[in-house]
Amino acid sequence: MTLMTDRMDGFAVVITGVGRAGQVGESVAALFAARGARLVLIDRDATALDERTNALRTTGADVTSFPCDLTQPDAVATVAAQVARTTPALNALVCLAGGFAAAGTVEQTGADVWQRMMAINLSTAANTTRAFLPLLRPARGSIVYFASASVLPGGKTADMSAYAASKSAVMTLMQSVAQEEQANGVRANALAPTSIRTATNTAAMGDDAAYVERETVAEWVALLCAEASRNINGQVIRLA
């Protein structure tokens, strides 16, 4: 699937949660790199992040990377300050860091699961947004968040309430940023995919389940970040 083919030379993008092979971040980073964008990659796993960075550099991509626990606001602010020294204006921020847990019913789901889902899905996105907004404003940049089709009308949230609640909160974060930053030229949107064909999902559900392809997700991310989508703001796009 190809939604756009425009080059992105000189385009600077921060992508979080991009270290592990076989996951969505790998495909998103690869697409931006192939179109000539300058990449800033952030992930908690330093080893996986080094592997992703080195793999992209072998293709000729312009990549810098920073290991960081995005649940820690001070750590994120430090990374943003380092990025600002060489990249004072960002065209896009892609908030991919997050995770999933199906922990049973609401009654069965412990406080630790609720706290973890809120931390890795909502806090990572909020901390990253606050830290990088000053760099997005000069370029009138775009933020792409990741929600889930499960939290849209008619979606299934049973047995994964903590995850669903955190993704609903991400959608609210997106709407707030879209409204607050519109006057600054910064737009924010969210993708809400069903299950994506990742290494983690195929290991859990098999190859024959219904999936959204990683490459399709990457194309949508690039489209929402492109200048052609300047008038798209505050939208949630379901991918199935």
N, C-alpha and C positions, 0 to 999 in steps of 0.2 A: 504493500500500500504506500503510495506517495502522495502526500498532501501539498508539499512545496519542494522546490529544488533550488531555491535561491542560495547563493553563496553568503557566508556570514563572516567574511574577512574583516578584521578589526573589531568584531563583536566580542565583548567580554562577559562571561557567564560564570556564576558560582553554582556548583552542583553539590548537594550534600547527600550522604548515604550512598556513596558510589564505589565502595571498595570491593565488595564481594563479586566474584565471577558468577555468571549465570543469572544475575538479578537485573532489575529494570535499570538501575543506575549505569551498568556497563553499556547497555544499548543507547541510553540517552547521551552519555559522554562520547561514545563512538560517533554518533550522528553529528553532534556539534563539532567534533574534531574534524570529521570528513568534510564539513562545509567551511572550514577555515577559522572557526571561532577560537579565541583564547580561553582556556579552561582553568578555573580554580576549583580544585576538588577538595572536599572535606569529608572525613570519615573518622569514626572512633577507633577502628582497627588499623593501626599504623602499618602493619605488615601487608595486609590486603590492599591498603591504599598505595603503598610503594609499588606493589605488583601492577595495579591498574595504571598508575602514572607511567611506569616504565614501558608497559605494553603500548600505551598511547604515543609515547615519545618515539617508539620505533617506527611509527607510521608518519612521523614528521610533525606531530601535533605540538602546539605551544601549550604546555601544561605546567602548572604549579600545584602543589598539594600541601595540606596542613592536617595532621592528625589532631582531633579535638573531640571532647565529649560535649555534644551540643546541648545536653541537659544542664550544663553549667554556664550561666550567663557571663560570668567574668572571663571564662576561657574563650567563649565565642567573641566577646568584645576584643580580646587580645588578638585573635586571628583577623578580625575585621580591620583593626589598626595596622596589622602587617600587610594586608592586602591593599589598603589605601595608599601605602607608600609607593607602590608601583602601578596601581590601577585606581585612580581617583574617581572614575566613573564606570559603573557597571550597567550593562544592557539588560541583564536578566539574573534572576535568582530562582533556582529550582530546588524546592524543599522535598527531597526524596527520603530523608532519614526517617525511620519508623520501624514498626514491627507489628506482628499479629499474635494474638493469643485467644484460643477458644477454651474457656475455662469452665464450661457448664452454665447452669442457670444463674440468675442474679443471686439467689440464695447460696449457691455453691461457690461463687466467685469471691475469693478472699481480697482483703484490702490491699495486699501486696500486688495483686494483678491489676487492680484499678490504678494504683499509684504508678506502676510500671508502664501501663498503656498511656496514661496521661503524660508521663515524662517523655517517653520516646516518640510519641506521635504529636502531641500538642506542644509541650515545652520546647522541644527541638525546633519546631517551626516558629514559635513565638520568639524565642531567643535569637534565632538566625535573622528573622525579620527585623527586629529592633536594631540589631548590630549593623545590618547592611543597608537599611533604608537611606542613610545619608549618602551612600555611594550610588544608589539607584536614582535618586532625584536629579542629579546633573544630566544623566543620559535619558531621563524620562523612561525608565526601564520597566520591565515586566516581572511579576512574581507568579510562579506556578506552584500550587499546593496539590497534595494528593489526599483526596477523600476516599470514599468507597461507595460502590453502587448499593451496598447493603443498607446505607443510611438514607437513601432516597426513598420517596414514596413507593410503597409496595415491596421494599427490600426486606430481607430476612436478617434479623438481629438476634434471634433466640440463640442462646448458648455462647454468645460472644458479646455480651452487653458492654463490657469495659472497652473493648476495641471499638465497637460501634459508637459509644459515647465519645471517645477521644476523636474519632473521625468527624462526628457531628460538630465537635468543638473546633476542629480545623476549618470546617466550612464557615463557621461563625467568624473565626479569625480572618479568613479570606474576605468575607463581606465587609468587616470593619476596615480592613486595610484598603479595600477598593473604594469605599466611601470617603475615608479620611485623606487618602493620598491622591484622589482624582485631581484636585487643584494643583498638585505638584507634578502632574503628568505621569505618575506611577500607577500602573494598572495591576490588578490581581485577579486571578481566576483559579479554578480547581478542576482537576480531572477526577472522575469517580468511576474507576474501572471495576468490572467483575473480576474473577480470578485471572491473573496474568500468567502466561507460560514462563515461569521462572524455574530455576533448578530446585528451589525449595518446594514450590507447589507441585511440580511433576513427581518429586520424590514422595510427597504425601498423598497425591490424588491420582497419580498415573499419567501416562501420555495421552490418553484418549478422552480426558475430561474436556469440557468446553472452556476454552481460554481466549483471552485477548493476547495477541502476540506482542512481545516486548518491542519489536520494531514499530508496531502501530502506535504504541504509547509514546515512543520517542518522537515520531512524526508529529503527534499532537502537541507535545511539549514544545517542539521547535516552532510550530505554527503559532502557538499562543505567545511565544517570545518575539516573533518577527514583527517588523514594522507594519506589515500588511494587516496585523491584528490590532492596530492602535486603538480602534473603537470598541474592542471587546473587553469588558471590564465587569467584574462582579458576577461572573457566570460559572455555573457548575456543569460540566460536560460529562455525560455518562458514556462509558466505553464498554461495549459488550461484543 
